[in-house]
Amino acid sequence: MLRRIIESDRRFVVVAEAASGPETIELIETARPDAVILDMAMPDMDGLNTIPMIAQRAPSARILALTGPDSDENEAIIQGGAYDLLAKGAGVAELLTKLEAMFPELPPSPGESERHQEVPRTSIDEILSLLVHEVQAPLSVIEGFSLALRGAVERGDDKAILETSQAIRRASASMRALVRSFAEVGAMESGRLTLNVRETQVDQLVRLTIDDLSTGVGSHTLVVDATDNFAANIDSVRVRQVLTNLVTNAVKFSPRRSKITIEVHRDDEFAHISVRDQGRGIPAHRQSELFQKFSRLGATGSGTGLGLFLSRGIARAHRGDLTCESAAGRGATFTLSLPLKQDLEKDG
């Protein structure tokens, strides 16, 4: 996927690819690259140790270091000789922008805006590539804690057994959710996303979901305003998925100890579930990006950028919608609107 993105700009040519640190060092002298895109988490060799070895063999090469979204080594990486950093969680779409900035002497690319629009970001190949990349983290956790669990069993350490087994379970759940999210992209775009529609008490569903989420919101306060008691014909699992994503996002982008309000009400045709935060808000000129695939609006934490895209798709599969009202510095309110009446059967 990186190769395809790079080669979409005819000013850049991929001259070599390496799968490990030692292979990188071996190829540097023969390929003589102008730039090296270096994953800091490589097999067989630490990225920090690799940078000076590259600099020694190719002094003029400019190194773009791919780092984890929560890396605490950024300063050391730059001091070690990297030209710039690109957080993996920031999205690969920023790769060309970084490369252009590394080589300001290059002439502008013809039709630059069109070129960026033509970079295929959501083909099956790219979704699979992103999926393979994203599952590496939970897989590494599972592998590491599996080894720790074996040691704890051999020692008879009940506390360690419990802690490591819980960590494995959390990582497994994370990976399962991740795989499901990527699978649902294709189903949604082809109109194959199914709903298991049942009559559901909306206020009860919201309260149960918020109760489950309340233990994981840190210092934030979740307030439910649901004075209307009414039922709607919805897929409760899917609606819970949307609500979980909206609350999780509100927590992520709100200041600590702030209040997040979840309001439930209805009109003659629709049930409305709103999640309002006190975060920094979303500038008007960027709100159109919110519901695009892989859009993260500069978020630096983990995530695929699929949550809001899938959430709106679920809303529209119900023949409803998911909208946002926000202004810079004034927080954001996301509203899930669902028709009160649906056919009580699976709907696609």
C-alpha positions as CSV (number, residue, x, y, z in Angstrom):
1,M,0.0,0.0,0.0
2,L,2.8,2.4,0.8
3,R,4.5,1.6,-2.5
4,R,1.2,2.4,-4.4
5,I,0.8,5.7,-2.6
6,I,4.4,6.7,-3.2
7,E,4.4,5.8,-6.8
8,S,1.2,7.7,-7.4
9,D,3.5,10.8,-7.4
10,R,5.8,10.4,-10.4
11,R,8.5,12.5,-8.7
12,F,9.2,9.5,-6.4
13,V,10.4,6.0,-7.3
14,V,10.6,3.1,-4.8
15,V,14.1,1.6,-5.4
16,A,14.1,-1.1,-2.8
17,E,12.0,-2.7,0.0
18,A,13.3,-4.5,3.1
19,A,11.5,-6.6,5.7
20,S,13.9,-6.3,8.6
21,G,16.8,-4.1,10.0
22,P,19.6,-6.3,8.7
23,E,18.1,-6.4,5.2
24,T,17.7,-2.6,5.3
25,I,21.4,-2.1,6.0
26,E,22.3,-4.6,3.3
27,L,20.3,-2.8,0.7
28,I,21.2,0.8,1.6
29,E,24.7,0.7,-0.1
30,T,23.4,-0.9,-3.3
31,A,20.1,1.0,-3.7
32,R,21.6,4.4,-2.7
33,P,18.2,6.0,-1.8
34,D,17.5,9.7,-1.3
35,A,14.9,8.8,1.3
36,V,14.3,5.9,3.7
37,I,10.9,5.3,5.2
38,L,11.8,3.4,8.3
39,D,9.4,1.5,10.6
40,M,10.8,1.9,14.1
41,A,9.3,-1.4,15.1
42,M,11.1,-3.9,13.0
43,P,12.0,-7.6,13.5
44,D,15.6,-8.4,14.3
45,M,16.8,-4.8,14.9
46,D,15.7,-1.7,16.9
47,G,14.8,1.3,14.8
48,L,16.9,3.6,17.0
49,N,20.0,1.5,16.3
50,T,19.2,1.3,12.6
51,I,19.2,5.1,12.0
52,P,22.9,5.7,12.7
53,M,23.8,2.7,10.6
54,I,21.8,4.0,7.7
55,A,23.4,7.5,8.1
56,Q,26.8,6.0,8.0
57,R,26.2,4.1,4.8
58,A,24.1,6.8,3.1
59,P,24.9,10.2,4.6
60,S,22.7,12.1,2.2
61,A,19.6,9.9,2.7
62,R,16.8,11.6,4.6
63,I,15.0,9.3,7.0
64,L,11.3,9.4,7.7
65,A,10.6,7.4,10.8
66,L,7.2,5.6,11.2
67,T,6.4,5.6,14.9
68,G,3.7,4.2,17.0
69,P,0.7,6.6,17.8
70,D,1.8,6.9,21.5
71,S,5.6,6.7,21.0
72,D,7.7,8.4,23.8
73,E,10.9,8.2,21.8
74,N,10.2,10.9,19.2
75,E,12.8,13.3,20.5
76,A,15.4,10.5,20.6
77,I,14.5,9.5,17.1
78,I,15.1,13.0,15.7
79,Q,18.3,13.4,17.7
80,G,19.4,10.1,16.4
81,G,19.3,11.3,12.8
82,A,15.8,11.0,11.5
83,Y,14.7,13.9,9.2
84,D,11.0,13.7,10.3
85,L,8.4,11.5,11.9
86,L,5.1,10.1,10.8
87,A,2.8,8.4,13.4
88,K,1.2,5.3,12.0
89,G,-2.1,6.3,13.6
90,A,-2.1,9.6,11.7
91,G,-3.0,7.8,8.5
92,V,-0.9,6.9,5.5
93,A,-2.5,9.7,3.5
94,E,0.0,12.1,5.1
95,L,2.9,10.1,3.7
96,L,3.2,12.1,0.4
97,T,2.9,15.4,2.3
98,K,5.8,14.4,4.5
99,L,7.9,13.3,1.5
100,E,7.2,16.6,-0.3
101,A,8.3,18.6,2.8
102,M,11.5,16.5,3.0
103,F,12.4,17.6,-0.5
104,P,11.4,21.3,-0.9
105,E,13.7,21.6,-3.9
106,L,11.4,19.4,-6.0
107,P,9.0,21.2,-8.4
108,P,5.3,21.0,-7.6
109,S,3.6,17.9,-8.8
110,P,1.3,18.6,-11.8
111,G,-2.3,18.4,-10.9
112,E,-1.5,17.9,-7.2
113,S,-5.0,18.1,-5.8
114,E,-6.3,15.7,-8.4
115,R,-3.4,13.3,-7.6
116,H,-4.3,13.2,-3.9
117,Q,-7.9,12.5,-4.8
118,E,-6.9,9.7,-7.1
119,V,-4.8,7.8,-4.5
120,P,-6.9,4.6,-4.0
121,R,-7.3,4.4,-0.2
122,T,-10.2,2.0,0.2
123,S,-9.7,-0.8,-2.3
124,I,-9.9,-4.4,-1.0
125,D,-6.1,-4.7,-1.2
126,E,-5.6,-1.5,0.9
127,I,-8.3,-2.5,3.5
128,L,-6.5,-5.9,3.9
129,S,-3.2,-4.1,4.1
130,L,-4.5,-1.8,6.8
131,L,-6.1,-4.7,8.6
132,V,-2.9,-6.8,8.6
133,H,-1.0,-3.8,10.0
134,E,-3.6,-2.9,12.7
135,V,-3.9,-6.5,14.1
136,Q,-0.2,-6.6,14.7
137,A,-0.5,-4.7,18.0
138,P,-3.2,-6.9,19.7
139,L,-1.5,-10.0,18.3
140,S,1.8,-8.9,19.9
141,V,0.0,-8.4,23.2
142,I,-1.6,-11.9,23.0
143,E,1.7,-13.5,22.1
144,G,3.6,-11.7,24.9
145,F,1.0,-12.4,27.6
146,S,0.7,-16.0,26.5
147,L,4.3,-16.5,27.3
148,A,3.9,-14.7,30.6
149,L,0.8,-16.8,31.3
150,R,2.9,-20.0,30.8
151,G,5.5,-18.7,33.2
152,A,2.8,-17.8,35.8
153,V,1.3,-21.3,35.5
154,E,4.6,-22.9,36.1
155,R,5.2,-20.7,39.1
156,G,1.7,-21.3,40.4
157,D,1.2,-17.5,40.7
158,D,-2.6,-17.2,40.8
159,K,-2.6,-13.3,40.7
160,A,-0.3,-13.2,37.6
161,I,-2.4,-15.9,35.9
162,L,-5.6,-13.8,36.4
163,E,-3.9,-10.6,35.2
164,T,-2.3,-12.1,32.1
165,S,-5.5,-14.0,31.1
166,Q,-7.5,-10.8,31.4
167,A,-5.0,-9.0,29.2
168,I,-5.2,-11.7,26.6
169,R,-9.0,-11.5,26.7
170,R,-9.0,-7.7,26.2
171,A,-6.5,-7.9,23.3
172,S,-8.6,-10.7,21.7
173,A,-11.7,-8.5,22.0
174,S,-9.9,-5.6,20.5
175,M,-8.8,-7.7,17.6
176,R,-12.2,-9.1,17.0
177,A,-13.8,-5.7,17.0
178,L,-11.1,-4.5,14.6
179,V,-11.6,-7.3,12.2
180,R,-15.4,-6.8,12.3
181,S,-15.0,-3.1,11.6
182,F,-13.0,-3.7,8.4
183,A,-15.3,-6.5,7.3
184,E,-18.3,-4.2,7.7
185,V,-16.8,-1.5,5.4
186,G,-17.3,-3.8,2.4
187,A,-20.7,-5.0,3.5
188,M,-21.9,-1.4,4.0
189,E,-20.6,-0.2,0.7
190,S,-22.2,-3.1,-1.2
191,G,-25.6,-2.7,0.6
192,R,-25.2,-6.0,2.5
193,L,-25.2,-4.7,6.1
194,T,-28.0,-6.6,7.8
195,L,-30.1,-5.4,10.7
196,N,-31.8,-7.6,13.2
197,V,-34.8,-5.2,13.9
198,R,-36.8,-5.7,17.1
199,E,-39.0,-3.6,19.2
200,T,-36.7,-2.1,21.8
201,Q,-37.2,0.3,24.7
202,V,-34.8,3.1,23.7
203,D,-34.3,4.8,27.0
204,Q,-33.5,1.4,28.7
205,L,-31.0,0.5,25.9
206,V,-29.2,3.9,26.3
207,R,-29.0,3.6,30.1
208,L,-27.7,0.0,30.0
209,T,-25.1,1.0,27.4
210,I,-23.9,4.0,29.4
211,D,-23.8,2.0,32.6
212,D,-21.4,-0.5,30.9
213,L,-19.3,2.4,29.6
214,S,-19.1,4.4,32.8
215,T,-16.2,2.3,34.3
216,G,-13.9,3.2,31.4
217,V,-14.3,6.9,31.1
218,G,-11.7,8.0,33.6
219,S,-12.5,11.3,35.3
220,H,-15.3,12.2,32.9
221,T,-18.9,12.3,34.0
222,L,-21.6,10.7,31.9
223,V,-25.1,12.2,32.4
224,V,-28.1,10.6,30.8
225,D,-31.2,12.8,30.1
226,A,-33.9,10.3,29.1
227,T,-37.3,11.4,30.4
228,D,-39.2,10.0,27.5
229,N,-40.1,6.3,27.8
230,F,-40.8,4.8,24.4
231,A,-40.0,1.9,22.1
232,A,-38.7,1.8,18.6
233,N,-38.1,-0.9,16.0
234,I,-34.3,-1.0,15.8
235,D,-31.3,-3.3,15.9
236,S,-30.3,-2.9,19.5
237,V,-26.8,-4.4,19.0
238,R,-26.0,-2.0,16.1
239,V,-27.4,1.1,18.0
240,R,-25.3,0.1,21.0
241,Q,-22.3,0.0,18.7
242,V,-23.0,3.5,17.5
243,L,-23.6,4.9,21.0
244,T,-20.4,3.3,22.3
245,N,-18.4,4.9,19.5
246,L,-19.9,8.3,20.1
247,V,-19.3,8.2,23.8
248,T,-15.8,6.9,23.4
249,N,-15.0,9.7,20.9
250,A,-16.4,12.3,23.3
251,V,-14.2,11.0,26.1
252,K,-11.2,11.0,23.8
253,F,-11.7,14.6,22.7
254,S,-12.9,16.2,25.9
255,P,-10.9,17.7,28.7
256,R,-10.5,15.7,31.9
257,R,-13.2,15.9,34.5
258,S,-15.7,17.3,32.0
259,K,-19.3,16.3,31.5
260,I,-20.6,14.3,28.6
261,T,-24.4,14.5,28.2
262,I,-26.5,11.7,26.5
263,E,-30.0,12.9,25.7
264,V,-32.9,10.8,24.5
265,H,-36.1,12.2,23.0
266,R,-38.6,11.6,20.2
267,D,-40.8,13.4,17.8
268,D,-43.7,12.0,15.7
269,E,-41.4,10.0,13.4
270,F,-37.9,9.6,14.9
271,A,-36.1,8.7,18.1
272,H,-33.1,11.0,18.7
273,I,-30.1,10.0,20.8
274,S,-27.6,12.9,21.2
275,V,-24.1,12.8,22.7
276,R,-22.8,16.3,23.7
277,D,-19.2,16.9,24.9
278,Q,-17.3,19.9,26.1
279,G,-14.2,19.4,23.9
280,R,-12.4,21.7,21.5
281,G,-15.1,21.3,18.9
282,I,-14.7,20.8,15.1
283,P,-14.1,23.8,12.8
284,A,-16.8,24.2,10.2
285,H,-14.5,23.7,7.2
286,R,-13.5,20.3,8.5
287,Q,-16.8,18.9,9.5
288,S,-17.3,17.4,6.0
289,E,-14.4,15.0,6.7
290,L,-16.0,13.5,9.9
291,F,-17.8,10.6,8.3
292,Q,-15.2,9.7,5.6
293,K,-13.4,6.4,5.7
294,F,-10.1,6.5,7.7
295,S,-10.7,10.1,8.6
296,R,-9.2,10.9,12.1
297,L,-9.0,14.8,12.0
298,G,-5.5,14.8,13.4
299,A,-6.2,12.4,16.3
300,T,-2.9,11.1,17.7
301,G,-4.2,8.1,19.6
302,S,-5.0,4.6,18.3
303,G,-7.8,3.9,16.0
304,T,-8.6,3.2,12.4
305,G,-10.8,6.2,11.5
306,L,-13.7,3.9,10.7
307,G,-16.0,4.5,13.7
308,L,-18.0,7.4,12.5
309,F,-18.1,6.1,8.9
310,L,-19.6,2.8,10.2
311,S,-21.9,4.6,12.7
312,R,-23.5,6.8,10.0
313,G,-23.8,3.7,7.8
314,I,-25.7,1.9,10.6
315,A,-28.0,4.9,11.0
316,R,-28.7,5.1,7.3
317,A,-29.3,1.3,7.1
318,H,-32.1,2.0,9.6
319,R,-33.3,4.8,7.2
320,G,-32.2,7.3,9.8
321,D,-29.0,9.5,10.0
322,L,-26.1,10.5,12.1
323,T,-25.3,14.3,12.2
324,C,-23.0,16.6,14.0
325,E,-23.4,20.2,15.3
326,S,-20.1,21.8,16.4
327,A,-18.0,24.9,16.4
328,A,-14.4,25.4,17.2
329,G,-14.0,25.8,21.0
330,R,-17.6,24.9,21.7
331,G,-17.7,21.2,21.9
332,A,-19.6,18.9,19.6
333,T,-23.1,17.2,19.6
334,F,-23.6,14.1,17.6
335,T,-27.2,13.0,17.1
336,L,-28.4,9.6,16.0
337,S,-31.9,9.7,14.5
338,L,-33.8,6.5,14.0
339,P,-37.3,6.0,12.6
340,L,-39.7,4.8,15.3
341,K,-41.4,2.3,12.9
342,Q,-39.5,-0.3,10.9
343,D,-40.5,-3.7,9.5
344,L,-39.9,-6.3,12.3
345,E,-37.5,-8.4,10.2
346,K,-33.9,-8.5,9.0
347,D,-33.4,-5.5,6.8
348,G,-30.4,-4.7,4.6
